[in-house]
Amino acid sequence: MVAELFNRISKSLGFRFQRRADGLRRAFRVAFPQSIAAEMICVDQFSPIGDGEYNLYQQYYENCLREFVRFKKSATSDEFAPHTTHVGQYLFHFRCGYSLKVAIDTHDHREVRSQAIHDWSDIYFKSNRWPTVDYSPKVLPIPTGNAGITLENCRFLRSLRSVKMELDLVFVGRIWAGGDANVEHNLRLFESLGKVNCKSKLMAVVFNFDRNSQEFSEISTRLDKAGAAQFLFCKS
């Protein structure tokens, strides 16, 4: 994840990042176009006090970065743009004195969440970047990170990279009571994935439904036809 993030930064700016051969140290070597080698020394994240949602949405990226480089948080905004929830601000500091300004926009909407942070940043990552939207060249895609994935989870998942793959696709999605468009949208996702010709495991986490309702019966039937296992958290 972090190596891919750095590679995207380097591609955009014309830099080339290489992880050290031992793969264990908390630094990356950077070859600038002028052939001046520099070492990343730390990442500084703007972390305003009192915005729990901001910290939650940035937690996954923080966990990944902590694995590779010294990481610190700053509550002051002197070096950053005005704060906006869902848009993380980071300064990647290098031994040569260069600092790279990176934003990570985790908002659900396709639009750039903060124009001010966009203008401040060198690279603006957008987790829900749409290929059909005309963004500026600095807006790049990044996976949506789940805050529930801890450092321990990351280490465990990496240990499975050499294990023989048994499934081609695993999809876990939630179906939340209410009858709004998101229920139908998620059901169609399960139905579409159930038609894919591959070895898959589909798991639907079903929330807050009345087991005796017609709505629940119809949803359960559609999930069964899609081949999705159901984990129920229902009212009754």
C-alpha positions in Angstrom: 0.0 0.0 0.0 2.6 2.5 1.0 5.0 1.5 -1.7 2.3 1.9 -4.2 1.4 5.3 -2.8 5.0 6.5 -3.1 5.3 5.1 -6.6 2.2 7.2 -7.6 3.8 10.3 -6.1 7.0 9.6 -7.8 5.4 9.0 -11.2 3.5 12.3 -10.9 6.5 14.4 -9.9 9.2 12.6 -12.0 10.9 11.0 -9.0 11.8 7.4 -8.5 11.3 5.7 -5.2 13.1 2.6 -4.2 12.7 0.7 -0.9 15.9 -0.5 0.7 16.9 -4.0 -0.1 16.4 -5.4 3.3 12.8 -4.3 3.2 12.7 -3.7 7.0 14.0 -0.3 7.6 11.7 2.7 8.0 12.9 4.7 5.1 12.8 4.9 1.3 15.6 6.1 -0.9 14.7 8.7 -3.5 16.5 9.4 -6.7 15.7 13.0 -7.9 16.1 14.0 -11.5 19.3 15.8 -10.6 20.6 12.5 -9.2 20.7 13.8 -5.7 19.9 10.9 -3.4 17.7 11.7 -0.4 16.2 9.7 2.4 12.7 10.2 3.8 13.0 11.0 7.5 9.4 11.4 8.7 5.8 12.1 7.8 3.9 14.8 9.6 0.1 14.6 9.6 -2.2 17.5 10.4 -4.4 16.1 13.2 -6.9 18.8 14.5 -8.2 18.2 18.0 -11.8 17.1 18.4 -12.5 15.8 14.9 -12.9 12.1 15.5 -14.4 11.4 12.1 -11.3 12.8 10.4 -9.1 10.6 12.4 -11.2 7.5 11.7 -11.2 8.0 8.0 -7.4 8.6 7.9 -6.5 5.8 10.3 -5.8 3.1 7.7 -3.3 5.3 5.9 -1.7 6.3 9.2 -1.3 2.6 10.1 0.4 1.9 6.8 2.8 4.8 7.0 3.8 4.0 10.6 5.1 0.7 9.3 7.7 2.3 7.2 8.6 5.7 8.4 8.6 7.9 11.6 5.2 9.3 11.9 4.0 12.3 13.9 0.9 14.4 14.3 0.6 18.1 14.4 -2.4 19.9 15.9 -1.3 23.3 14.6 -2.1 24.4 11.1 0.7 26.8 10.3 2.1 24.5 7.5 -1.2 23.2 6.3 -4.3 24.4 4.5 -7.6 25.1 6.4 -9.0 21.9 7.8 -11.8 19.9 6.1 -13.2 16.6 7.5 -12.4 13.6 5.3 -9.3 15.2 3.7 -6.0 14.2 5.4 -3.0 16.5 5.0 0.5 15.1 5.2 4.1 16.5 4.8 6.6 13.9 3.6 10.0 15.2 4.8 13.3 14.2 3.2 16.8 14.5 4.6 17.8 16.8 1.8 15.3 19.3 3.1 12.6 18.8 0.6 9.0 18.4 1.8 6.2 16.9 -0.3 2.6 18.0 0.5 0.2 15.1 0.1 -3.6 15.1 0.6 -5.8 12.0 1.0 -9.5 12.7 0.2 -11.6 9.9 1.6 -15.0 11.5 1.0 -17.7 9.4 -0.7 -18.6 12.0 -3.4 -16.7 12.2 -6.7 -15.9 15.9 -6.3 -12.7 17.2 -4.8 -13.8 17.8 -1.2 -11.5 20.8 -0.5 -10.3 23.2 -3.2 -8.1 24.9 -0.7 -6.3 21.6 0.3 -6.1 20.7 -3.4 -4.4 24.0 -4.2 -2.0 23.5 -1.2 -1.0 20.0 -2.1 1.6 18.6 -4.5 -0.4 15.4 -4.8 -4.1 15.0 -4.1 -5.2 11.4 -3.6 -9.0 10.8 -4.1 -10.4 7.4 -2.9 -13.6 7.8 -4.9 -12.0 9.3 -8.0 -14.2 8.8 -11.0 -12.4 8.1 -14.4 -15.1 10.1 -16.2 -14.6 13.3 -14.2 -12.1 15.9 -15.5 -9.8 16.4 -12.5 -6.6 18.4 -12.4 -3.4 16.4 -13.1 -2.5 16.3 -9.4 -5.7 14.3 -8.4 -4.8 10.6 -8.3 -6.7 7.5 -7.2 -6.0 5.6 -4.0 -7.8 2.6 -2.4 -10.4 3.3 0.2 -8.9 2.3 3.6 -10.9 0.6 6.3 -10.1 2.0 9.7 -10.8 -1.4 11.3 -7.6 -2.8 9.7 -5.0 -2.4 12.4 -1.2 -2.7 12.1 -1.5 -6.3 13.3 -4.1 -7.0 10.6 -1.8 -5.6 8.0 1.1 -7.8 9.1 -1.1 -10.9 9.2 -2.5 -10.1 5.7 1.0 -9.6 4.3 2.0 -13.0 5.7 -0.6 -14.6 3.5 0.9 -13.3 0.3 2.9 -16.5 -0.2 -0.1 -18.8 0.6 -1.7 -20.6 -2.3 -4.8 -18.7 -3.4 -8.1 -20.6 -3.1 -10.5 -17.9 -4.1 -10.5 -15.4 -6.9 -12.9 -12.9 -5.3 -14.1 -12.1 -1.8 -16.8 -9.4 -1.3 -18.3 -8.3 2.0 -21.1 -5.8 1.9 -23.7 -4.5 4.2 -27.5 -4.3 3.6 -29.0 -1.7 6.0 -32.8 -1.5 6.6 -34.7 1.5 5.3 -35.7 0.7 1.7 -33.5 3.5 0.2 -31.5 3.4 -3.0 -28.4 2.1 -1.2 -30.2 -1.2 -0.3 -31.1 -1.8 -4.0 -27.6 -0.7 -5.1 -25.9 -3.2 -2.8 -28.3 -6.0 -3.7 -27.5 -5.5 -7.3 -23.8 -5.6 -6.5 -24.2 -9.1 -5.0 -26.4 -10.2 -7.9 -23.8 -9.0 -10.4 -20.9 -10.6 -8.6 -22.8 -13.8 -8.2 -22.8 -14.1 -12.0 -19.0 -13.8 -12.4 -17.4 -17.0 -13.5 -14.8 -17.5 -10.8 -14.2 -19.0 -7.3 -15.8 -16.4 -5.0 -17.1 -15.9 -1.5 -19.9 -13.3 -1.1 -20.9 -12.2 2.4 -23.8 -9.9 3.2 -24.0 -8.3 6.6 -27.7 -7.5 7.1 -28.6 -4.9 9.6 -31.7 -3.7 11.5 -34.4 -5.6 9.6 -37.5 -7.2 11.0 -37.2 -10.9 10.2 -40.9 -11.2 9.8 -41.2 -8.4 7.3 -41.9 -8.7 3.6 -38.8 -6.5 2.8 -36.5 -8.9 4.7 -38.0 -11.9 3.0 -37.4 -10.4 -0.5 -33.9 -9.3 0.3 -33.0 -12.7 1.8 -34.3 -14.5 -1.3 -32.3 -12.3 -3.7 -29.1 -12.8 -1.6 -29.7 -16.6 -1.6 -30.1 -16.6 -5.4 -26.8 -14.6 -5.7 -25.0 -17.2 -3.6 -24.3 -14.8 -0.8 -23.9 -16.0 2.8 -25.9 -13.8 5.2 -24.9 -12.6 8.7 -27.9 -11.2 10.4 -28.2 -8.4 12.9 -32.0 -8.0 13.0 -34.6 -6.4 15.2 -36.4 -9.7 15.9 
